[in-house]
Amino acid sequence: MISPAAIPRPQPARQPGPRRLAWLAPSFSDGFLAGLFAWLFLAGPYGWKGLLMDGDTGWHIRAGQYILAHRSVPSIDLFSFSRPGASWFAWEWLSDVLFAALYSWNGLKSIVLLAAALILALAALLLFAQLRRGVNPLLALAFTLLAVTSASVHFLARPHLFTLLLMTVALGMIESDRRHPSARIWLLVPLTALWTNLHGGVFALFPVLAVLCAGSALEWRLGRLPFPAVLRAAGLTLACAAATLLNPYGWRLHRHVWEYLQSGWIQSAVQEFEAPSFRAANERYFEFLLLLSLAAAGWMLFRSRLVEPLLLVVFAHFALSSARHIPLFAAAACLIVPPELDRLWVEASVRLPRSSVLSILRRVGADLRPDFARLSPWLPLLLVVLLAGLPPKTFPADFPSEAFPVNMVNRHAALFGSRRLLSSDQWGDYLIYRFYPSQKVFFDGRSDFYGELLGRDYVRLMNVDFRWSALLAQYRFDSALLPASWPLASLLKRDPRWRLIDDDGQALLFLLQDPPGRPK
């Protein structure tokens, strides 16, 4: 006799209305991204002001305002008295214009909101790229969180966020084209032209394309790719290289970037080019991601896959050479490694009992996939309502006083303007933001503009080289706004030629007694 339980029962017909409206239901991805947003910008130790911990944002805003006012991209420096009339490459001019336009709309609030939107878009791209490859949603969530946490070492409201986002798009396009060749890969060419005018990080794309060409050629020799695929990779590389010429400076920008990257002094003296120390929490997450990625690279090489492991090695080299490249490595690892781990997870689950933890988690993730692989309109609506409801004091009205002499400048604003002022590079950025065009600076964050000779003089003054007094006279400084940590501040306190105007424990403001006549 057939058991009644074995007889299939008819399922109730689903109503068409709820199915049509299912896209309105919030998804798990909505919740994850909303939680990530709250963690990064609302609940963190720095929140919104953490995005403004680098003063470069200030001169980007002022450069953009100049471009909008004059309808032209500058080729001569705007901000310094130490190199008057010198050639300057405003190579991030399109980002500058966007920053200036947003600033005129709603001040620094709009700048940090743009940065937050770019970071959240990066997280969404990484998550959905993994889901599109068939990665289990639980693994995709874990890897996205690991990558974003590692990348947070360089989350600042600066144009490099465009490079981080566009590199992720480019890597996703290349990976998708390797699996299913399509004419859509050629969209990378106009994307490269746009990228060139947003941020100089576009040149990091070409090591990626070089690996694509070399790896494709090796895979062709191994019989894994047809020869037209090698020609296609070479053609794409040449077309993208030609697209980089579509900028206000033409080929001269390429020469400038090459000279900048070849400067050993800049690589060793500029803090953000320093190698990671693995002491900060986000750098320790990067260390774990690095070890996991290199293990995965070895596994892929064992399976005769060449392009992906070579890309991981290239990005690992970038990140270990300079902490500012950790976000690029994190994005690349998040796109390449999870599919390999997911494949190993599937193979392990097949061999294990269904009651094992790995098997249960595998099935739970598979059941959740439909609700992870979409975004509802509630997420942007929730963020808009949340941001509109936050009190204005939640958002920065100025740069963080923890990192910049905001209080000192507010107390003595009348003293700034047309002075030959010595200050730090970061504070120089802030002074440009506050007082341009009346106050020019000796040095700011544009290390590519100042070069090695003037940069060495700046370091000599900062560290009180034996030539410090001669350098003060050489550059005809008549005032100084110095961090309290600078040894030079202690020396000027004891120098009768300099009068201490204010000392708040963070910054010291000096004026030279009877300064020589300033040049007209």
C-alpha positions in Angstrom: 0.0 0.0 0.0 1.2 3.5 -0.8 1.7 5.7 2.2 -0.5 8.8 2.1 2.6 10.8 3.0 4.2 9.7 -0.3 1.4 11.1 -2.4 2.3 14.6 -3.7 -0.1 17.2 -2.6 -1.1 20.0 -4.8 0.5 23.3 -3.9 -1.7 26.4 -3.5 -1.5 28.7 -6.4 0.5 31.9 -5.7 -1.3 35.1 -6.1 0.1 37.2 -8.9 -0.2 40.5 -7.0 2.4 39.7 -4.3 4.8 38.3 -6.8 4.7 41.5 -8.8 5.3 43.5 -5.7 8.0 41.2 -4.3 10.7 43.6 -5.5 9.4 46.1 -2.9 10.3 43.9 0.0 13.6 44.8 1.8 16.4 42.3 1.0 19.2 40.9 3.1 21.6 43.0 1.0 19.7 46.1 1.9 20.2 45.3 5.6 23.9 44.5 5.1 24.7 47.7 3.2 22.6 49.8 5.6 24.5 48.3 8.6 27.8 48.9 6.8 26.8 52.5 6.3 25.9 53.0 9.9 29.1 51.3 11.1 31.4 53.4 8.9 29.8 56.8 9.2 27.5 56.9 12.2 28.9 54.6 14.9 32.6 54.7 14.2 35.1 56.7 16.3 35.5 59.4 13.7 32.3 59.1 11.6 31.9 61.8 9.0 34.9 63.8 10.1 37.1 60.8 9.5 36.7 61.4 5.8 38.2 64.8 6.2 41.4 63.8 8.1 43.4 64.6 5.0 43.8 68.3 4.0 44.1 67.7 0.3 40.3 67.9 0.0 40.7 71.6 0.7 42.8 72.5 -2.2 40.8 70.2 -4.5 37.7 72.3 -3.7 39.6 75.6 -4.4 41.1 74.3 -7.6 37.6 73.2 -8.8 36.2 76.7 -8.0 39.0 78.3 -10.0 38.2 76.0 -13.0 34.5 76.8 -12.8 35.2 80.5 -12.5 37.7 80.7 -15.4 36.3 77.9 -17.6 39.8 76.5 -18.0 42.1 74.0 -16.4 45.1 75.7 -14.8 48.6 74.9 -16.0 50.4 77.3 -13.6 50.4 76.9 -9.9 47.7 78.8 -7.9 48.6 78.2 -4.3 52.2 78.6 -3.4 54.7 81.5 -3.0 57.7 79.1 -3.0 57.3 78.3 -6.7 55.6 81.3 -8.3 54.6 80.8 -11.9 55.8 77.1 -12.0 54.1 74.6 -14.2 51.4 72.6 -12.4 49.4 69.6 -13.5 45.8 69.7 -12.1 45.5 66.0 -13.2 42.3 65.5 -11.1 40.5 68.5 -12.5 37.2 66.7 -13.2 37.0 65.6 -9.6 38.0 69.1 -8.5 35.0 70.5 -10.5 32.7 68.0 -8.9 33.9 68.8 -5.4 33.6 72.5 -6.0 30.0 72.2 -7.4 28.9 70.0 -4.5 30.6 72.4 -2.0 28.8 75.4 -3.4 25.5 73.4 -2.9 25.9 72.3 0.7 29.4 72.8 1.9 31.5 70.0 3.4 28.4 68.0 4.1 28.0 67.3 0.4 31.7 66.3 0.1 31.5 63.7 2.8 28.2 62.4 1.4 29.8 61.9 -2.0 32.7 60.0 -0.4 30.2 57.9 1.6 28.2 57.1 -1.6 31.4 56.0 -3.4 32.4 53.8 -0.6 28.9 52.2 -0.3 28.8 51.7 -4.1 32.2 49.9 -3.8 30.8 47.6 -1.2 27.7 46.9 -3.3 29.8 46.2 -6.4 32.0 43.7 -4.5 29.1 41.9 -3.0 27.1 41.5 -6.2 30.1 40.6 -8.3 30.6 37.6 -6.0 27.0 36.7 -6.0 27.0 36.8 -9.8 29.8 34.3 -9.9 27.7 31.9 -7.8 29.6 32.5 -4.5 27.6 31.5 -1.4 26.0 34.6 0.1 27.5 33.9 3.5 31.0 33.7 2.1 30.3 36.8 -0.1 29.2 38.8 3.0 32.3 37.7 5.0 34.7 38.6 2.1 33.0 42.0 1.4 33.3 42.9 5.1 36.9 41.8 5.2 37.7 43.8 2.0 35.9 46.9 3.1 37.6 46.8 6.5 41.0 46.4 5.0 40.3 49.2 2.5 39.2 51.6 5.2 42.9 52.4 5.8 42.5 55.0 3.0 38.9 56.0 3.2 39.1 59.8 2.7 37.1 62.3 0.8 39.6 62.6 -2.0 39.5 61.8 -5.7 41.3 58.5 -5.2 37.9 57.0 -4.3 37.0 57.2 -8.0 40.1 55.1 -8.7 39.0 52.5 -6.1 35.5 52.3 -7.6 36.6 52.3 -11.3 39.3 49.8 -10.7 36.7 47.5 -9.2 34.5 48.0 -12.3 37.4 47.4 -14.6 38.5 44.2 -12.9 34.9 43.0 -12.9 34.6 43.7 -16.7 37.9 41.9 -17.4 36.9 38.9 -15.3 33.5 38.7 -16.9 35.0 38.9 -20.4 37.4 36.1 -19.7 34.5 33.8 -18.8 32.1 35.0 -21.5 33.8 37.2 -24.2 31.6 40.1 -25.2 31.8 43.4 -27.0 31.0 45.1 -23.7 34.7 44.9 -22.7 35.4 47.8 -25.1 33.4 50.1 -22.8 36.6 50.0 -20.8 38.1 52.4 -23.3 35.7 55.4 -22.7 35.7 54.5 -19.0 39.5 54.9 -19.1 39.2 58.4 -20.7 36.8 59.5 -18.0 39.0 57.9 -15.3 42.1 59.8 -16.6 40.5 63.1 -15.8 39.1 62.1 -12.4 42.3 60.7 -10.8 45.9 59.7 -11.8 45.3 56.2 -10.4 44.1 55.3 -13.9 47.7 54.4 -14.7 47.4 51.4 -12.2 45.1 49.9 -14.8 48.0 49.2 -17.2 49.9 46.7 -15.0 46.5 44.9 -14.9 46.2 45.0 -18.7 49.9 43.9 -19.0 49.2 40.9 -16.8 46.1 40.2 -19.0 48.2 40.2 -22.1 51.1 38.1 -20.7 48.7 35.7 -19.0 46.6 35.3 -22.1 49.8 34.6 -24.2 50.9 31.9 -21.7 47.5 30.3 -21.6 47.5 30.3 -25.4 50.9 28.5 -25.3 49.4 26.0 -22.9 46.4 25.4 -25.2 43.9 26.9 -22.9 43.0 30.0 -25.0 42.7 30.6 -28.7 45.2 33.1 -30.3 42.5 35.7 -31.1 42.0 36.2 -27.4 45.7 37.2 -27.1 45.2 39.8 -29.9 42.0 41.0 -28.3 43.8 41.7 -25.0 46.6 43.5 -26.8 44.1 45.6 -28.7 42.2 46.5 -25.6 45.5 47.6 -23.9 46.5 49.8 -26.8 43.0 51.4 -27.0 42.9 52.2 -23.3 46.4 53.7 -23.6 45.3 55.9 -26.4 42.2 57.0 -24.3 44.5 58.4 -21.6 45.7 61.0 -24.0 42.3 62.6 -23.8 43.2 65.0 -21.0 44.0 68.8 -20.9 47.8 68.1 -20.9 48.0 65.3 -23.5 51.2 63.2 -23.4 52.9 65.6 -21.0 50.7 64.2 -18.2 52.2 60.8 -18.8 55.8 62.2 -18.6 54.9 64.0 -15.4 53.4 60.9 -13.8 56.4 58.8 -14.8 58.8 61.2 -13.3 56.7 61.4 -10.1 56.6 57.7 -9.7 60.3 57.3 -10.4 61.2 59.7 -7.6 62.7 57.6 -4.8 62.6 60.6 -2.4 58.9 61.1 -2.8 58.3 57.3 -2.2 60.3 57.5 1.0 59.3 60.9 2.3 55.6 61.1 1.7 53.7 59.3 4.5 51.0 57.7 2.5 53.5 56.0 0.3 55.1 54.2 3.2 54.7 50.4 3.5 52.1 49.1 5.9 53.2 48.6 9.5 50.5 46.0 10.3 49.8 47.7 13.6 46.5 49.3 12.9 43.4 47.1 13.1 42.5 47.5 9.4 46.0 46.6 8.4 45.8 43.3 10.4 42.6 42.5 8.4 44.7 43.2 5.3 47.3 40.8 6.5 44.8 38.0 6.9 43.4 38.8 3.5 46.9 38.8 2.0 47.8 35.4 3.3 44.4 34.0 2.2 44.8 35.5 -1.3 48.4 34.2 -1.8 47.3 30.7 -0.8 44.5 30.9 -3.3 46.9 32.2 -5.9 49.0 29.1 -5.4 45.9 26.8 -5.8 45.0 28.6 -9.0 48.5 28.2 -10.4 48.3 24.5 -9.6 45.2 24.4 -11.8 47.0 26.1 -14.6 45.2 29.4 -14.3 47.6 32.2 -14.8 46.0 35.7 -15.1 44.1 35.8 -11.8 47.0 34.6 -9.6 49.4 37.0 -11.4 47.0 39.9 -10.7 46.9 39.0 -7.0 50.7 39.0 -6.9 50.9 42.4 -8.7 48.3 44.0 -6.3 50.0 42.4 -3.3 53.3 44.0 -4.4 51.6 47.4 -4.7 50.0 47.1 -1.2 53.2 45.9 0.5 55.1 48.8 -1.1 52.6 51.5 -0.1 49.7 51.4 2.4 47.7 53.7 0.1 47.3 50.7 -2.3 45.8 48.4 0.2 42.2 49.2 -1.0 43.1 48.2 -4.6 44.5 44.9 -3.4 41.4 44.4 -1.2 39.1 45.0 -4.1 41.0 42.6 -6.4 41.2 39.9 -3.8 37.5 40.2 -3.1 36.7 39.6 -6.8 39.2 36.8 -7.4 39.5 34.7 -4.2 35.9 33.9 -3.1 34.9 31.9 -6.2 37.9 29.6 -5.5 37.0 29.2 -1.8 33.4 28.6 -2.7 34.5 25.8 -5.1 36.5 24.2 -2.3 33.6 24.6 0.1 31.3 22.7 -2.3 33.8 19.9 -2.7 34.2 19.6 1.0 30.4 19.7 1.7 29.9 16.8 -0.7 32.2 14.6 1.3 30.9 15.6 4.7 27.6 14.5 6.4 24.6 16.7 5.8 24.6 17.4 9.6 28.1 19.0 9.5 28.5 22.7 10.1 29.9 23.3 6.6 27.1 21.5 4.9 24.4 23.3 7.0 25.9 26.7 6.4 26.2 25.9 2.7 22.4 25.1 2.5 21.5 28.1 4.6 23.4 30.4 2.2 21.8 28.7 -0.8 18.4 29.3 0.6 19.1 32.9 1.2 20.5 33.6 -2.2 17.3 34.9 -3.9 16.9 37.5 -1.1 20.6 38.5 -1.4 20.8 38.9 -5.1 18.8 42.1 -5.3 18.4 45.5 -3.9 15.1 47.1 -3.1 14.2 50.8 -3.5 14.0 51.0 0.3 17.7 51.3 0.9 18.3 54.6 -0.9 15.0 55.9 0.5 16.1 54.9 4.1 19.4 56.6 3.6 17.8 59.8 2.3 15.3 59.9 5.2 18.1 59.1 7.7 20.4 61.8 6.4 17.7 64.4 6.2 16.7 63.7 9.7 20.1 64.0 11.3 20.8 67.3 13.0 23.1 69.7 11.1 25.8 69.5 13.8 26.2 65.8 12.9 28.0 66.8 9.7 31.3 68.7 9.6 31.1 72.4 9.2 35.0 72.6 9.0 37.9 70.2 9.0 38.5 68.2 12.2 40.1 70.2 14.9 41.9 67.0 16.0 44.1 67.2 12.9 44.0 70.8 11.8 44.6 74.2 13.7 40.9 75.2 13.3 40.7 77.0 16.6 44.0 78.8 16.2 43.0 80.0 12.7 39.6 81.1 13.9 41.1 83.2 16.7 43.7 84.9 14.4 42.0 84.9 11.0 42.9 88.6 10.5 46.6 87.8 10.6 46.4 85.5 7.5 46.7 86.9 4.0 49.7 87.8 1.9 52.2 86.4 4.4 55.2 84.3 3.7 54.0 81.7 6.2 55.8 78.4 7.1 53.5 75.5 8.1 53.2 71.8 7.6 52.0 70.3 4.3 48.7 69.2 5.8 48.1 72.6 7.4 49.1 74.2 4.2 46.2 72.4 2.5 43.9 73.7 5.2 45.2 77.3 4.9 44.5 77.1 1.1 40.9 76.0 1.9 40.4 78.8 4.4 42.2 81.8 2.8 42.8 81.3 -0.9 43.5 83.4 -2.9 44.9 85.9 -0.3 47.1 83.5 1.5 49.7 81.5 -0.4 51.6 78.6 1.2 55.2 77.4 1.2 54.4 73.7 1.0 51.2 71.6 0.8 50.1 68.1 -0.1 51.0 68.3 -3.8 54.3 66.5 -3.5 54.4 66.0 -7.3 54.4 69.7 -7.8 57.1 70.8 -5.3 59.6 68.1 -6.2 62.6 66.8 -4.4 64.7 69.9 -4.0 62.1 72.0 -2.3 60.7 69.0 -0.5 64.1 68.3 1.1 64.2 71.9 2.3 60.8 71.4 3.8 62.0 68.3 5.6 65.1 70.1 6.8 62.9 72.8 8.4 60.6 70.2 9.9 63.4 68.2 11.5 65.6 71.2 12.4 68.5 70.5 10.1 71.6 72.6 10.9 70.7 74.8 8.0 67.3 75.8 9.4 68.1 79.4 10.2 69.6 80.0 6.7 66.5 78.4 5.1 64.2 80.7 7.1 66.1 83.6 5.7 66.4 82.1 2.1 62.6 81.8 1.8 62.0 85.1 3.6 59.4 83.7 6.0 57.7 86.4 8.1 55.4 84.1 10.1 55.0 80.5 11.1 52.1 78.3 12.1 53.8 75.1 13.5 52.6 71.9 15.0 53.6 71.7 18.7 55.4 68.4 17.9 57.9 70.1 15.5 61.3 70.7 17.1 61.4 74.0 15.2 58.6 75.4 17.3 60.8 75.0 20.5 63.7 76.8 18.8 61.6 79.7 17.6 60.2 80.1 21.1 63.8 80.9 22.3 64.7 83.0 19.3 64.3 86.8 20.0 63.7 87.5 16.3 60.4 85.6 16.5 57.4 86.6 18.7 55.0 84.0 19.9 51.4 85.1 19.3 49.5 82.1 20.5 50.2 78.5 21.8 47.2 76.2 22.4 49.1 73.0 22.9 48.4 71.9 19.3 49.7 74.8 17.3 52.0 77.7 17.8 51.7 81.0 15.8 54.8 83.1 15.4 55.5 86.5 13.7 58.9 87.7 12.7 60.0 90.9 14.4 60.7 93.7 11.9 60.5 91.4 8.8 62.2 92.5 5.6 60.1 94.2 3.0 58.0 91.7 1.1 58.3 91.5 -2.7 55.5 93.2 -4.6 
